[in-house]
Amino acid sequence: MFRRLLHAKTQREDAKAQKGLRGKGRQERGVTLLELLIAVTLLSLLVAGVLTAMRVGITALQRTNQRVIANRRAVGAQRILEQQIAAFVPASADCNAAGGPPPYQKIGFFQGELQTMRLVSAYSLAEAGRGMAQILEFQVIPGENGVGVRLVVNEHPYSGGHGTGRFCLGVAFDPASGATVPRFVPVETGPRSFVLADKLAACRILYRESLLEAPFERWVPRWILTSWPTAIRIEMVPLEADASKILPTTLTIPVFVNRVPMGLYGD
């Protein structure tokens, strides 16, 4: 009997000891609140660092993409300008009081001034060199918010001498040049005007005249002759210098037209 009681007591003590050991093991394997807070803080810092790096990378990618688009736009606008002038068409105009009744005075259709130019071109913005001829109006206007200037162009379908005649106000004597020159209606710009160059400090258009004696050619700011210029120069000065961008520059485009205005040609 005594042995049974002693054995039972021993078993109870062993059970308590094992229970205490299991409780102590569970307590050692647990995570404290401080450790949890530290882990959450470290994870938050890691996520914040990754998001910051992603935002910086995306911002840099967007800026690079915008710069590439701006450079492509600048190159494309300069190419369009070159092709428009290179496709010069020697057209005539039935000039009178802006489309009034006959009689008409037939002239070579070309207006060349320092900040305004009108001509007929075989190159169209919409259809490139595959479309019908267009009457082009180049004009230098103030830039956005009055800062700098910009070069724009208007297109009108060419429909012959009567169509070009609506831009002419007649022929009159010019005291400044001492010659009889055609007068044209002012160029009107609007939402349909295409911007060829923007953010310019200055822009002017010059015309090359061939001479029979030295220096054999000269550049003039206004074209008053009845012949065509042999080349057209558009001088563009950027408003801000930025080596990372393709900026507008001076373009000199030859005019490969040797047909005499209003000349008679046989078949």
ZADOKE-807900 format. One record per residue (C-alpha): residue number from 1; residue in one letter; x, y negated, z. Coordinates in Angstrom, 3 decimals, decimal comma, padded with zeros to 6 digits. Each point is the difference from the previous one (the first is absolute). Example, Ala and Ser with C-alpha at 12.3 -4.5 7.8 and 13.67 -1.06 7.14 Angstrom:
ZADOKE-807900
@seq->1 type->A c1->012,300 c2->004,500 c3->007,800
@seq->2 type->S c1->001,370 c2->-003,440 c3->-000,660
END
This chain:
ZADOKE-807900
@seq->1 type->M c1->000,000 c2->000,000 c3->000,000
@seq->2 type->F c1->002,729 c2->-002,394 c3->000,929
@seq->3 type->R c1->001,839 c2->000,841 c3->-003,214
@seq->4 type->R c1->-003,115 c2->-000,789 c3->-002,072
@seq->5 type->L c1->-000,434 c2->-003,369 c3->001,651
@seq->6 type->L c1->003,676 c2->-000,854 c3->-000,534
@seq->7 type->H c1->-000,202 c2->001,054 c3->-003,644
@seq->8 type->A c1->-003,109 c2->-002,124 c3->-000,590
@seq->9 type->K c1->001,679 c2->-002,997 c3->001,654
@seq->10 type->T c1->003,041 c2->000,487 c3->-002,169
@seq->11 type->Q c1->-002,145 c2->000,132 c3->-003,158
@seq->12 type->R c1->-001,803 c2->-003,234 c3->000,965
@seq->13 type->E c1->003,315 c2->-001,764 c3->000,590
@seq->14 type->D c1->001,327 c2->001,233 c3->-003,339
@seq->15 type->A c1->-003,170 c2->-001,191 c3->-001,751
@seq->16 type->K c1->000,338 c2->-003,455 c3->001,589
@seq->17 type->A c1->003,642 c2->-000,179 c3->-000,986
@seq->18 type->Q c1->-000,755 c2->000,926 c3->-003,607
@seq->19 type->K c1->-002,861 c2->-002,531 c3->-000,119
@seq->20 type->G c1->002,331 c2->-002,692 c3->001,303
@seq->21 type->L c1->002,615 c2->000,897 c3->-002,609
@seq->22 type->R c1->-002,606 c2->-000,167 c3->-002,803
@seq->23 type->G c1->-001,204 c2->-003,407 c3->001,199
@seq->24 type->K c1->003,554 c2->-001,283 c3->000,205
@seq->25 type->G c1->000,716 c2->001,250 c3->-003,549
@seq->26 type->R c1->-003,091 c2->-001,717 c3->-001,354
@seq->27 type->Q c1->001,018 c2->-003,253 c3->001,736
@seq->28 type->E c1->003,510 c2->000,154 c3->-001,495
@seq->29 type->R c1->-001,356 c2->000,617 c3->-003,564
@seq->30 type->G c1->-002,433 c2->-002,991 c3->000,062
@seq->31 type->V c1->000,404 c2->-003,554 c3->-001,533
@seq->32 type->T c1->-000,212 c2->-003,056 c3->002,185
@seq->33 type->L c1->-001,915 c2->-003,173 c3->-000,976
@seq->34 type->L c1->003,245 c2->-002,000 c3->-000,265
@seq->35 type->E c1->001,449 c2->002,501 c3->-002,452
@seq->36 type->L c1->-003,190 c2->-000,167 c3->-002,070
@seq->37 type->L c1->000,143 c2->-003,804 c3->-000,105
@seq->38 type->I c1->003,627 c2->000,072 c3->-001,100
@seq->39 type->A c1->-000,781 c2->002,497 c3->-002,760
@seq->40 type->V c1->-002,944 c2->-002,074 c3->-001,270
@seq->41 type->T c1->002,127 c2->-003,172 c3->000,052
@seq->42 type->L c1->002,810 c2->001,611 c3->-001,977
@seq->43 type->L c1->-002,466 c2->001,372 c3->-002,544
@seq->44 type->S c1->-001,605 c2->-003,439 c3->-000,361
@seq->45 type->L c1->003,381 c2->-001,625 c3->-000,581
@seq->46 type->L c1->000,842 c2->002,623 c3->-002,619
@seq->47 type->V c1->-003,293 c2->-000,515 c3->-001,831
@seq->48 type->A c1->000,412 c2->-003,792 c3->000,152
@seq->49 type->G c1->003,500 c2->000,276 c3->-001,467
@seq->50 type->V c1->-001,212 c2->002,233 c3->-002,841
@seq->51 type->L c1->-002,900 c2->-002,343 c3->-000,801
@seq->52 type->T c1->002,295 c2->-003,032 c3->000,029
@seq->53 type->A c1->002,425 c2->001,691 c3->-002,375
@seq->54 type->M c1->-002,871 c2->000,965 c3->-002,313
@seq->55 type->R c1->-001,377 c2->-003,563 c3->000,031
@seq->56 type->V c1->003,421 c2->-001,467 c3->-000,819
@seq->57 type->G c1->000,440 c2->002,475 c3->-002,835
@seq->58 type->I c1->-003,460 c2->-000,640 c3->-001,450
@seq->59 type->T c1->000,507 c2->-003,780 c3->000,219
@seq->60 type->A c1->003,344 c2->000,270 c3->-001,791
@seq->61 type->L c1->-001,594 c2->002,206 c3->-002,664
@seq->62 type->Q c1->-002,821 c2->-002,504 c3->-000,542
@seq->63 type->R c1->002,445 c2->-002,903 c3->-000,315
@seq->64 type->T c1->002,117 c2->001,942 c3->-002,464
@seq->65 type->N c1->-003,078 c2->000,931 c3->-002,001
@seq->66 type->Q c1->-001,192 c2->-003,621 c3->-000,075
@seq->67 type->R c1->003,436 c2->-001,172 c3->-001,129
@seq->68 type->V c1->000,111 c2->002,626 c3->-002,760
@seq->69 type->I c1->-003,479 c2->-001,027 c3->-001,168
@seq->70 type->A c1->000,986 c2->-003,690 c3->000,022
@seq->71 type->N c1->003,158 c2->000,750 c3->-002,004
@seq->72 type->R c1->-001,940 c2->002,061 c3->-002,528
@seq->73 type->R c1->-002,560 c2->-002,785 c3->-000,286
@seq->74 type->A c1->002,718 c2->-002,599 c3->-000,607
@seq->75 type->V c1->001,709 c2->002,147 c3->-002,638
@seq->76 type->G c1->-003,339 c2->000,766 c3->-001,663
@seq->77 type->A c1->-001,012 c2->-003,683 c3->-000,101
@seq->78 type->Q c1->003,313 c2->-000,994 c3->-001,577
@seq->79 type->R c1->-000,328 c2->002,790 c3->-002,570
@seq->80 type->I c1->-003,541 c2->-001,160 c3->-000,837
@seq->81 type->L c1->001,215 c2->-003,578 c3->-000,401
@seq->82 type->E c1->002,783 c2->001,081 c3->-002,346
@seq->83 type->Q c1->-002,303 c2->002,161 c3->-002,110
@seq->84 type->Q c1->-002,682 c2->-002,689 c3->-000,223
@seq->85 type->I c1->002,405 c2->-002,576 c3->-001,397
@seq->86 type->A c1->001,888 c2->002,508 c3->-002,146
@seq->87 type->A c1->-003,317 c2->000,914 c3->-001,691
@seq->88 type->F c1->-000,473 c2->-003,629 c3->-001,123
@seq->89 type->V c1->-002,460 c2->-000,307 c3->-002,913
@seq->90 type->P c1->000,318 c2->-002,966 c3->-002,416
@seq->91 type->A c1->-003,647 c2->-001,045 c3->000,061
@seq->92 type->S c1->-001,764 c2->-003,160 c3->-001,178
@seq->93 type->A c1->-002,835 c2->-002,034 c3->001,485
@seq->94 type->D c1->-002,864 c2->-001,973 c3->-001,520
@seq->95 type->C c1->000,648 c2->-003,010 c3->002,190
@seq->96 type->N c1->-002,628 c2->-002,647 c3->000,699
@seq->97 type->A c1->-001,805 c2->-001,355 c3->003,037
@seq->98 type->A c1->-000,093 c2->003,291 c3->001,956
@seq->99 type->G c1->-002,182 c2->002,043 c3->-002,332
@seq->100 type->G c1->-001,973 c2->-002,847 c3->-001,502
@seq->101 type->P c1->-001,412 c2->-000,081 c3->-003,525
@seq->102 type->P c1->002,183 c2->-000,117 c3->-003,126
@seq->103 type->P c1->002,241 c2->-001,318 c3->-001,415
@seq->104 type->Y c1->002,791 c2->001,957 c3->001,658
@seq->105 type->Q c1->003,698 c2->-000,684 c3->-000,052
@seq->106 type->K c1->001,963 c2->003,226 c3->-000,235
@seq->107 type->I c1->003,115 c2->000,143 c3->002,196
@seq->108 type->G c1->002,409 c2->002,633 c3->001,278
@seq->109 type->F c1->-001,427 c2->001,148 c3->003,318
@seq->110 type->F c1->002,634 c2->-000,466 c3->002,678
@seq->111 type->Q c1->000,072 c2->-002,206 c3->003,095
@seq->112 type->G c1->003,356 c2->-000,326 c3->001,687
@seq->113 type->E c1->000,392 c2->-002,172 c3->003,077
@seq->114 type->L c1->002,125 c2->000,106 c3->003,123
@seq->115 type->Q c1->-002,612 c2->001,811 c3->002,125
@seq->116 type->T c1->-002,597 c2->001,014 c3->-002,602
@seq->117 type->M c1->000,219 c2->002,254 c3->-003,033
@seq->118 type->R c1->-002,590 c2->001,349 c3->-002,438
@seq->119 type->L c1->000,618 c2->002,539 c3->-002,737
@seq->120 type->V c1->-001,488 c2->003,031 c3->-001,733
@seq->121 type->S c1->001,525 c2->003,355 c3->000,887
@seq->122 type->A c1->-000,521 c2->003,559 c3->-001,177
@seq->123 type->Y c1->000,539 c2->001,251 c3->003,584
@seq->124 type->S c1->-002,981 c2->000,347 c3->002,324
@seq->125 type->L c1->-000,001 c2->000,536 c3->003,761
@seq->126 type->A c1->-002,800 c2->002,537 c3->-000,251
@seq->127 type->E c1->001,098 c2->001,908 c3->-003,113
@seq->128 type->A c1->003,701 c2->-000,912 c3->-000,300
@seq->129 type->G c1->001,129 c2->000,032 c3->-003,623
@seq->130 type->R c1->-002,942 c2->002,148 c3->-001,193
@seq->131 type->G c1->-002,781 c2->-002,560 c3->000,410
@seq->132 type->M c1->-001,124 c2->-003,015 c3->-001,955
@seq->133 type->A c1->001,942 c2->-003,249 c3->000,001
@seq->134 type->Q c1->-000,518 c2->-002,362 c3->002,932
@seq->135 type->I c1->000,245 c2->-003,747 c3->000,570
@seq->136 type->L c1->002,315 c2->-000,365 c3->002,998
@seq->137 type->E c1->000,007 c2->-003,000 c3->002,320
@seq->138 type->F c1->002,982 c2->-000,294 c3->002,333
@seq->139 type->Q c1->-000,263 c2->-002,508 c3->002,814
@seq->140 type->V c1->002,079 c2->-000,937 c3->003,060
@seq->141 type->I c1->-002,330 c2->-000,669 c3->002,949
@seq->142 type->P c1->000,498 c2->-000,641 c3->003,747
@seq->143 type->G c1->000,611 c2->003,045 c3->002,146
@seq->144 type->E c1->-002,082 c2->001,386 c3->002,843
@seq->145 type->N c1->-000,724 c2->-002,600 c3->002,685
@seq->146 type->G c1->001,874 c2->-002,550 c3->-002,100
@seq->147 type->V c1->003,355 c2->001,704 c3->000,609
@seq->148 type->G c1->002,168 c2->000,239 c3->-003,121
@seq->149 type->V c1->-001,410 c2->000,735 c3->-003,454
@seq->150 type->R c1->-001,101 c2->003,018 c3->-002,000
@seq->151 type->L c1->-000,141 c2->000,892 c3->-003,690
@seq->152 type->V c1->-003,342 c2->001,317 c3->-001,272
@seq->153 type->V c1->-001,367 c2->001,018 c3->-003,396
@seq->154 type->N c1->-003,500 c2->000,060 c3->-001,497
@seq->155 type->E c1->-001,072 c2->002,197 c3->-002,910
@seq->156 type->H c1->-002,653 c2->-000,800 c3->-002,608
@seq->157 type->P c1->-000,798 c2->002,224 c3->-002,988
@seq->158 type->Y c1->001,404 c2->-001,369 c3->-003,235
@seq->159 type->S c1->-002,653 c2->-000,434 c3->-002,689
@seq->160 type->G c1->001,756 c2->-002,004 c3->-002,673
@seq->161 type->G c1->000,564 c2->-003,669 c3->-000,668
@seq->162 type->H c1->-003,397 c2->-001,125 c3->001,230
@seq->163 type->G c1->000,489 c2->001,803 c3->003,303
@seq->164 type->T c1->003,354 c2->-001,655 c3->000,623
@seq->165 type->G c1->-001,443 c2->-003,323 c3->-001,132
@seq->166 type->R c1->-002,230 c2->-000,214 c3->003,065
@seq->167 type->F c1->003,123 c2->-000,608 c3->002,090
@seq->168 type->C c1->001,038 c2->-002,990 c3->-002,146
@seq->169 type->L c1->-001,221 c2->-003,567 c3->000,501
@seq->170 type->G c1->001,323 c2->-001,339 c3->-003,278
@seq->171 type->V c1->003,232 c2->-001,479 c3->-001,237
@seq->172 type->A c1->001,239 c2->-003,374 c3->001,255
@seq->173 type->F c1->003,103 c2->-002,151 c3->-000,002
@seq->174 type->D c1->002,270 c2->000,532 c3->003,016
@seq->175 type->P c1->001,880 c2->-003,180 c3->001,002
@seq->176 type->A c1->002,517 c2->001,973 c3->002,113
@seq->177 type->S c1->001,228 c2->002,101 c3->-002,913
@seq->178 type->G c1->-000,978 c2->-002,289 c3->-002,856
@seq->179 type->A c1->-001,701 c2->002,880 c3->-001,808
@seq->180 type->T c1->-003,511 c2->001,166 c3->-000,723
@seq->181 type->V c1->-000,727 c2->002,984 c3->002,240
@seq->182 type->P c1->-003,095 c2->002,064 c3->000,840
@seq->183 type->R c1->-001,733 c2->-000,524 c3->003,326
@seq->184 type->F c1->-001,324 c2->002,971 c3->001,945
@seq->185 type->V c1->-002,629 c2->000,526 c3->002,676
@seq->186 type->P c1->001,376 c2->000,528 c3->003,540
@seq->187 type->V c1->000,623 c2->003,573 c3->001,123
@seq->188 type->E c1->-002,584 c2->001,226 c3->002,499
@seq->189 type->T c1->001,067 c2->002,578 c3->002,572
@seq->190 type->G c1->-002,301 c2->002,183 c3->002,050
@seq->191 type->P c1->-000,545 c2->003,471 c3->001,497
@seq->192 type->R c1->000,718 c2->001,648 c3->-003,364
@seq->193 type->S c1->003,416 c2->-001,644 c3->-000,313
@seq->194 type->F c1->002,837 c2->002,523 c3->000,286
@seq->195 type->V c1->002,915 c2->-000,987 c3->002,252
@seq->196 type->L c1->003,288 c2->000,709 c3->-001,766
@seq->197 type->A c1->002,301 c2->-001,501 c3->002,650
@seq->198 type->D c1->-000,749 c2->-001,258 c3->003,501
@seq->199 type->K c1->001,828 c2->-001,710 c3->002,863
@seq->200 type->L c1->002,135 c2->-002,164 c3->-002,259
@seq->201 type->A c1->001,798 c2->-003,172 c3->001,000
@seq->202 type->A c1->-000,103 c2->-001,217 c3->-003,615
@seq->203 type->C c1->-001,046 c2->001,231 c3->-003,425
@seq->204 type->R c1->000,346 c2->-001,640 c3->-003,397
@seq->205 type->I c1->-000,207 c2->001,053 c3->-003,651
@seq->206 type->L c1->002,553 c2->-001,063 c3->-002,616
@seq->207 type->Y c1->000,040 c2->000,481 c3->-003,781
@seq->208 type->R c1->003,001 c2->000,528 c3->-002,261
@seq->209 type->E c1->000,263 c2->-002,124 c3->-003,115
@seq->210 type->S c1->002,380 c2->000,947 c3->-002,799
@seq->211 type->L c1->002,147 c2->-002,820 c3->-001,428
@seq->212 type->L c1->001,829 c2->-000,256 c3->-003,307
@seq->213 type->E c1->003,122 c2->-001,444 c3->001,605
@seq->214 type->A c1->001,934 c2->000,456 c3->003,237
@seq->215 type->P c1->-000,961 c2->000,994 c3->002,641
@seq->216 type->F c1->-002,425 c2->001,856 c3->-002,358
@seq->217 type->E c1->-002,604 c2->000,449 c3->002,708
@seq->218 type->R c1->-001,472 c2->-001,758 c3->003,003
@seq->219 type->W c1->-002,584 c2->000,675 c3->002,675
@seq->220 type->V c1->-002,909 c2->-002,435 c3->000,262
@seq->221 type->P c1->-002,709 c2->-000,275 c3->002,685
@seq->222 type->R c1->-002,730 c2->-000,781 c3->-002,528
@seq->223 type->W c1->-000,629 c2->001,429 c3->-003,443
@seq->224 type->I c1->-001,247 c2->-002,566 c3->-002,535
@seq->225 type->L c1->001,311 c2->001,497 c3->-003,248
@seq->226 type->T c1->-002,185 c2->001,708 c3->-002,576
@seq->227 type->S c1->002,334 c2->003,022 c3->-000,094
@seq->228 type->W c1->000,246 c2->002,716 c3->002,631
@seq->229 type->P c1->002,658 c2->000,048 c3->002,741
@seq->230 type->T c1->002,735 c2->002,591 c3->-000,475
@seq->231 type->A c1->-000,076 c2->000,982 c3->003,676
@seq->232 type->I c1->-001,905 c2->-000,770 c3->003,192
@seq->233 type->R c1->001,665 c2->-000,262 c3->003,385
@seq->234 type->I c1->-001,936 c2->000,238 c3->003,271
@seq->235 type->E c1->002,079 c2->-001,192 c3->002,924
@seq->236 type->M c1->-001,241 c2->001,295 c3->003,365
@seq->237 type->V c1->001,608 c2->-000,832 c3->003,344
@seq->238 type->P c1->-001,109 c2->002,193 c3->002,958
@seq->239 type->L c1->-001,332 c2->-001,757 c3->003,066
@seq->240 type->E c1->002,042 c2->002,198 c3->002,362
@seq->241 type->A c1->003,161 c2->001,963 c3->-000,676
@seq->242 type->D c1->-000,300 c2->003,673 c3->000,970
@seq->243 type->A c1->002,686 c2->002,411 c3->-001,170
@seq->244 type->S c1->-002,227 c2->002,994 c3->000,772
@seq->245 type->K c1->-002,650 c2->-001,013 c3->-002,560
@seq->246 type->I c1->-000,093 c2->-000,440 c3->-003,754
@seq->247 type->L c1->-000,590 c2->-003,723 c3->-000,330
@seq->248 type->P c1->-001,314 c2->-001,926 c3->-003,022
@seq->249 type->T c1->002,809 c2->-001,278 c3->-002,167
@seq->250 type->T c1->000,550 c2->-001,943 c3->-003,205
@seq->251 type->L c1->-001,228 c2->001,773 c3->-003,125
@seq->252 type->T c1->001,076 c2->-000,882 c3->-003,531
@seq->253 type->I c1->-002,152 c2->001,677 c3->-002,643
@seq->254 type->P c1->000,832 c2->-000,354 c3->-003,729
@seq->255 type->V c1->-002,877 c2->-000,752 c3->-002,356
@seq->256 type->F c1->000,492 c2->002,058 c3->-003,163
@seq->257 type->V c1->-002,303 c2->-002,013 c3->-002,232
@seq->258 type->N c1->001,364 c2->-001,637 c3->-003,147
@seq->259 type->R c1->-003,305 c2->-000,691 c3->-001,697
@seq->260 type->V c1->-000,491 c2->-003,726 c3->-000,612
@seq->261 type->P c1->-003,211 c2->-001,294 c3->001,626
@seq->262 type->M c1->-002,669 c2->-000,826 c3->-002,561
@seq->263 type->G c1->002,256 c2->001,278 c3->-002,808
@seq->264 type->L c1->-001,441 c2->001,633 c3->-003,105
@seq->265 type->Y c1->000,978 c2->003,633 c3->-000,588
@seq->266 type->G c1->-000,829 c2->002,108 c3->-002,989
@seq->267 type->D c1->-001,066 c2->003,611 c3->000,078
END
